[in-house]
């Protein structure tokens, strides 16, 4: 279980930020920008330090300078990740694409070995039809 919020210093006060509202994170030199569905927050902390402090499986590293909240990702392409909720996309580097693909569940019948999967007769028929 992780904390559902954290605090950022903004205009001399500590502001409570809901982790579930953060869509993605961007490095900006010695600062880190947190993009939520309704605002952008900036903290004086390096990107790597922020990633170390945030919950491990909440944000997926997709680029040297970007991490995406897994629950907000709508489309993954070879070179970008899109978020429909905020109508934006961020880059995915070749280095981080494989790690990203390994951290999400991909339902693809082409990658299923039918002999190793427990299934019903209906499931077998769907797989066979999908391969035709």
C-alpha positions in Angstrom: 0.0 0.0 0.0 1.3 3.5 -0.8 0.4 7.0 0.5 -2.3 8.4 -1.7 -0.9 11.9 -1.5 2.2 14.0 -1.0 2.9 17.6 -0.2 4.7 20.1 -2.5 6.0 23.5 -1.4 4.2 26.1 -3.5 4.1 29.9 -2.9 5.5 29.4 0.6 3.0 26.8 1.7 2.7 23.1 1.6 0.1 22.0 -0.9 -1.4 18.5 -0.8 -1.3 16.6 -4.1 -3.3 13.5 -4.8 -1.1 10.8 -6.3 -4.0 9.3 -8.3 -4.5 12.6 -10.1 -0.9 12.7 -11.4 -0.9 11.7 -15.1 2.8 12.0 -15.9 6.1 13.4 -14.6 8.7 15.3 -16.5 12.4 16.2 -15.6 13.3 19.8 -15.9 17.0 20.1 -14.8 17.0 20.2 -11.0 13.2 20.3 -10.9 10.5 17.8 -11.6 7.1 18.8 -13.1 4.0 16.8 -12.1 1.2 17.0 -14.6 -2.2 16.3 -13.2 -5.6 16.2 -14.9 -6.2 19.8 -13.9 -2.9 21.5 -13.1 0.9 21.4 -13.3 3.1 21.4 -10.2 6.9 21.9 -10.0 9.1 20.7 -7.2 12.8 21.3 -6.6 13.8 17.7 -6.7 15.7 15.8 -9.4 13.7 13.4 -11.5 15.6 10.4 -10.2 15.1 11.4 -6.6 11.4 11.9 -7.2 11.1 8.5 -8.8 12.9 6.9 -5.8 10.4 8.5 -3.4 7.2 7.7 -5.3 5.5 4.3 -5.2 7.4 1.8 -7.3 4.6 0.4 -9.5 2.6 3.6 -9.8 4.7 5.4 -12.4 6.4 3.7 -15.4 9.6 5.1 -16.7 9.2 5.6 -20.5 12.1 8.0 -21.3 15.1 9.5 -19.7 13.0 12.6 -18.8 9.5 11.1 -18.5 7.4 8.7 -16.4 3.8 7.9 -16.9 1.1 6.9 -14.3 0.1 3.4 -15.5 -3.6 3.9 -14.8 -3.8 7.0 -17.0 -2.1 5.5 -20.1 -4.6 5.1 -22.9 -2.4 4.3 -25.9 1.1 2.9 -26.1 3.0 3.3 -29.4 6.6 2.5 -30.2 7.7 6.1 -29.8 5.0 7.7 -27.6 2.4 7.2 -24.8 -1.0 9.1 -25.1 -3.3 10.3 -22.4 -6.8 10.9 -23.6 -7.8 12.6 -20.4 -5.5 15.6 -20.9 -5.1 15.3 -24.7 -1.4 15.0 -24.8 1.4 12.5 -25.5 4.9 12.0 -24.2 7.9 10.3 -25.9 8.9 6.7 -25.3 12.6 6.0 -25.9 13.9 2.8 -27.5 15.8 2.1 -24.3 12.6 2.2 -22.1 10.0 0.7 -24.6 10.9 -3.0 -23.7 10.7 -2.3 -20.0 7.3 -0.5 -20.5 5.9 -3.4 -22.5 7.0 -5.9 -19.8 5.2 -3.9 -17.1 1.7 -3.8 -18.8 -0.6 -6.7 -19.5 -0.9 -7.3 -23.2 -3.6 -9.6 -24.4 -2.5 -10.8 -27.8 -3.5 -14.2 -29.1 -0.4 -14.4 -31.3 1.8 -14.7 -28.2 -0.3 -17.4 -26.4 0.9 -21.0 -26.5 -2.4 -22.8 -26.7 -0.9 -26.0 -25.2 0.1 -24.3 -22.0 -3.1 -22.4 -21.3 -6.0 -23.9 -19.3 -9.1 -23.1 -21.2 -12.6 -24.0 -22.1 -13.7 -25.3 -25.5 -15.2 -21.8 -26.4 -11.8 -20.2 -25.6 -10.0 -22.7 -27.9 -12.4 -21.9 -30.7 -11.9 -18.1 -30.2 -8.1 -18.5 -30.4 -8.3 -20.7 -33.5 -10.7 -18.2 -35.2 -8.4 -15.3 -34.3 -5.4 -17.0 -35.9 -7.1 -17.6 -39.3 
